[in-house]
Amino acid sequence: MLEGARYGTLTLRAASLRGDSARYRGEPRRDALLAVRFGIGDSALVLVAMASGQPAAPGAHRVARELCEWIAAAVGRNQARLTEDIHTANRGALSSGLHRLTDRAYGRLRAGATVRGLAPADHTASVRCLLLPAHPACRTRVFFGVGDGGLFRLRDGVWQDLEPAGGERDTVGGPVLGYGSGRPTAQQPPQQPQPPLPPQPPYTQADPSSAEPSPSPNPSPGPDPNPDPAHEPFRFRASVARSGDTLLLCSAGLAEPLRGEAALADRLAERWDTAEAPGLAAFLADAQTGVKGYADDRTAAAVWEA
């Protein structure tokens, strides 16, 4: 699957590929990819969502697709509020609101597992998302998700590993840290503790297709006292892009070889450290570069900053 677009100062390239292991066994791709634009003009918001179903779980590819669609629907309902929070760098509201939206999507997965008589641990997926404002004056890029994968930035020919630890809320008021000297690193340095965030009004959770009652249109501020926790810790990071950056979001199928094999990291750095984004065919060829010992599905979304 291939996607591509250009909005303002950013150019998006995305691909999702079935791995050699799945091809050999005749199984469908467990990774799902969804790219969608909400709104028009400078107020538009682009969402890139990718998910990976559990290995050997029945219907893993459908679970991944449903999770992407549910999160996209929630983002679409809250597009105006999310766009405002991104433009004003309201990271506290973004972190808490996106956490709630993600928890709600995982709650629907658990409910579906119960209805089908499946184990919740099988009826789940890792999910990773990017929110990209189309306004050329706004360079804030927001990542959120749950589970394995990678978030990297290519700056001045050097890969930086931006993957936040699970449960981090360290981006509020703090710098975005990068690591590496040519390729991503597998370890993260200790994070400095941050003061607790003030209560933030939650984003709307209403879903017309859900049997649950709709919340009040003006919900009280503060976190949900009994939220449905996600299967794994929630991850969030907001960063500010510079001209010439390439931001890469990917599933574990690409993140693991990118961290573990210097040759792949060096090749992609050489190919993608360019002022212009590659065409779709060239991006597909780069994303499927083979590495011995890694045969899982690969999904990648890269953003070139003009």
N, C-alpha and C positions, 0 to 999 in steps of 0.2 A: 504494500500500500504506500502511495506517495502523496505528499501534500506540499504546496508551495504558495507563498503570498508575499506581497510587499506593502507595508503601511508606514507612512512617515519615514523615520530613519532606520527602520528595521526590515530585514528580509528573512523570511522563515523558510526552512527546508525541513521536512520530516519524512521518515520512512519506517515501516514496520515489516520485518522479514521473518519467514519461517526458518528455524534453525535446521542444521543438517541432521540432528538427532530426530526431530519430528518428521522430516522428510523420509528418513530411513524407515521409520515405523509406520509411515502412512497416517500420521496424526495431524489434526489441524493446528494452526498457529495459536498458541495460548496468549500471545500478546494482542492487545487491542490499541488502536490509535484513533483519536478524534480531535480534529482541529475545527474550530467554529468561531465566527465573528458575531458579536452582539453589538447592535447600534450601527451608526453610520458616521462618516466624516471623522473629525478630530475627537469626537466623544466615543468612538467605537472601542471595544475591548475584545482582544483576541485571546481565546483559551486553547491551550494544547493540553490534552489529557491522554495519558497512556497507562495501561494496566496489564498485569501479568497474572494469569490464573495459576492455581497450585498444580505442581507436576502430578501426573497420574490421577488427578481428580476428575470425576465425570462432569462433563459440561464446563470445563475450566475456561474455554474460549468464550462461552456465553456469559459467564460470570464477569469476566474482564470487560466485555462490551457493555453489559448492563451498568457496571460501576461507573464507567466513563460517561455514559448517557445520563445517569442520575445526577452526577456532580455537575455536568454541563447544564442540565435543566435548572438546578439550584442557582448556579452562577448567572444564568440568563434571567431568572426572576429578580436577582439582586444586582443587575448590571449597573444601574445608575449609582447605587450606593457604593459598590466596589470601585467604580471608576473615580468617584469623588475621593474615596479614601486613598487610592493610589496617587492621584494628582496632588493631594495634600500631605502625602507621606505619613498617613495615620496608621503606623505599623501595628500598634496595639489593637485597634479595631479590626484590622485585616487578619491578624493572627487568631484572635478569639472567634471572629465570625467565620473564617474559613475552617477552623477546627470544628465548629458546630455543624457546618454543612457536611464536612467529611464524616463526622460521627453519625449523622443521620443516614448517609448513604450506606455505611457499614451496618447500621441497625436494620435497614431493609434487607441486606444480604442475610443477616442472621435470621430474620423472620422468614425469608424464603427457604433457608435451610430447614427450619422447623416444619414448614408446610410440606416439604419434599421428603422429610425423614432422613436428612443428611446431617453429617457432622459439621458444625459451623467452621471447624478448622479446615475442612475441604472446600466448603462453599464460600470462598473468599478470594481475595487477590491483592497484590501490591498495586498502589496507584501513585502516580506522580503527575503534577500539573504545573503549568506556567500560565500566568496572567500577564498579557502584554498590551499596554495602552497604545492606541494608534496615534495619539497626539505627538507631533514631532518634538515638542518642548519637554515632554515627560519621559525621562530615561529610567524610571523605576521598573524593575522586573521582579515579579513575585513568584516564588516557588512554594508549593505546599504538597504534602502527600503522606503516605504511610507505606512502610515496607522497604524492600531492597531496591537498589538502583544507583544512579549517580547524577550529580550536578557539578559540572565543570565549566571553567572559563578559560579561554585561550586569549591571553593578553601579551603582546609583544613577543609572540612565538613561544610562550611558556604556558603550560597547563597549570591551572590552579584548581584545587579540589575544594568546592564550596559546600559539600554535603554536610548539612547540620546533623548533630546527634539527635536521636529520638527524644522528643519532649522538650527540645530547646526552645527558649523564647528570648534568645540572646541578641536578636537583631534590633531591638528597640533601643535607640540611642547609642548603639555601638557600631564599630566599623565592620565591614565585611572582610573577613580574612581569607587569604588565598595561600596555597602552599605549592611546593614542587619546583623543580628545576629542569623542565623539559617534559616531564610526564607526571600524571597524578600520583599522589602518595596514598598509601593504604591506611595510614594512621592519622588521627586528628589530634592536635594539641589540646591541653586542658582549657576549658572555657572559663572566663571570669564570671562569677555570680552577678546576676543583675537584680535590681529591686523588683518587687512584684508589680505587675501591670494594674492600673486602675480599672475598675469595672467599665465595660464597654457595652453599648446597646447591641444585641445580637442581630444578625441578618435574619430576614424572614425565612421561615422553614416550610411555609405552606406548600402543599403538593396536591393539586386537584385530583390526582389519581390515587391518592393514599386514603385508606379508611380511617386514619387518625384524624381527630378534630383539628381544624385550622387554628393557629394561635391568634392572639389579639393582634390587630394591625399596629398597635403601639405597645409592644412588650416592654416590661420593666427592665431597667438596666441591670447588668451583672450577668455572670455565667449561670448556666442551667445548674441547679443544685443536684440533679441526678442525671447527668448526661450519659448517653450510651457510649462507653469507651470504645475506641477503635481497636481492631485486633492487635495492632502494634502501635508503638508511640507515634504521635503526630509530629511531622517535621515541617518547619516553616523557615523561609529566609527571604528577605527583601534586599535587593542590591541595586546599585546605581551603575548603569552601563556607561562606558566611554566609547568615543569614536574609535573604530578599529577592533573592538572586542568581538569575540564569538562565544556565545553562551550555549552550552550543550546540556540537554536533559536526556537521560537514556535509561532504559531498563537494565536489569542486572546482566542480561545477555551481552551487552556491550560494556557496561561499567566494569565488570570483573576483568576482562582481558585488557581494557584500557589502563586499569590500575596495575595489572600484573605483568604486562608485556611491554617493555620499553620500545620495541620495534613498531608496534601498532600505534602507540602514543606519538612517536616521532613522525610516523607516516601521516597520521591525521593532522598533526600540527603543521607539517609542511604543506599539506593539501588545503587546509582550511584557514591558514593565516594569510588571507587575501582580502583586498578591499572589496571585491565583488563576490557575492555568494555564487557557488557553483550552480549549474543547471540541475534539473531533477535527475537526469540520467547519471551525471557525474556524482551527485550526492549519493544516489543509490549504490553505485559502484564502490564508493569509499566506505559506506556504512556496512557493506557485506564483505569487506576485506577479511579473508580467512586467517584464523590463528589456531594452530594445532592445540587440541585439548579443550577447545571451547566450541560447543555445538548447540547452544540454546538459541531460542528466538531472540531477535534483536529489534529494539525499537529506539529510535533516536530522533530528537528534534533540536535543530541548531538555529540560532538567531545571529545574523550578521548585523553589526551596528555601523551605519554609514556616518 
